[in-house]
Amino acid sequence: MSNRLKRTLVSAARGAAMVFVLAAFWMSRGASSAAVLPWALGFAAMFAAITWYTWWFYGDSPKALALQAKAEAKKAQRLGQ
């Protein structure tokens, strides 16, 4: 499995788990489905955007590769000190 696919699936799973946990928490506190749905959809949209960004960041576009190189250089500089 490629690094891009693995990181994207982990991001999607993390988002789905967070939406589920938040919805379950609100429902356990007495909230109705109608009250939880807008918030759950909002969080789902936010995590979908994060998942899309993860897919794009680990892709092959020149801008994504430049961002990856910049992040790796920053990490190497931090570890080298």
N, C-alpha and C positions, 0 to 999 in steps of 0.2 A: 504494500500500500504506500502511495506516495506521501511525502511530508505534507503537501498541500491538502490532500484529501483527509489525512488523519487530523490535522489541525482544524479543518473546517467542520468535520464531524464532531469533534470534541466541543467546538464552539457552539454548534447547534444543540448538542445534548445538554450542555451547561445552561443554555438559554431555556430549553424546554423544561428542564428540572426546576429552574428558578421560577418560571411562570406557574408551574404546577404547585410548588411549595407556597408561593404567595397566594394563589387562589385558594388552596386548602386552608391556609392560615386565616384568610379573610372569611371563608365560609364557616370555619370553626368558631369564629367570633360572632356569628349570627348574621353575617351579610347575606343578602339574597343574590341569586344568580344574575339578576338584572343590575345589581350594584357592582358586582365583580367583573362582569363581561367587558365594559369599556376599559377598565384598568388592565385586565388580562390581555386584551387586544393591543393596547398601547405598548405594554411590555413585550408582547410577542413581536410587534413591528420593530421595536428597538433592537431586540436580539436577532431578528432577521437581518437588520442592517449591519449589525456587528458580524454576523456570519458571512454576509456578502463581502464585507471589507476584508475579513480573514481570507476568503477565497481569492479576492483580488490581490491582496498583499503578497501572498505566496505564489502568485501567477508569474507569467513570463513577460509582462509588459515592461517597456524600458523604465517607466516611472516607478513601477513596483520594485524592479531590480535595483534602481538607484536608492530607493528608501531602505531596502534590505541591506545594501552595502553600507549605507550611512549608519544604520543601527548596529551592524556588526563592528564597524570601525569604532563607534562610541563604546561598545562593550569591551572591545580589545584594549582600548585606551584606558578604560576604567580598571580592567583586570591587570594591566601592565604596570600600574602605578604602585 
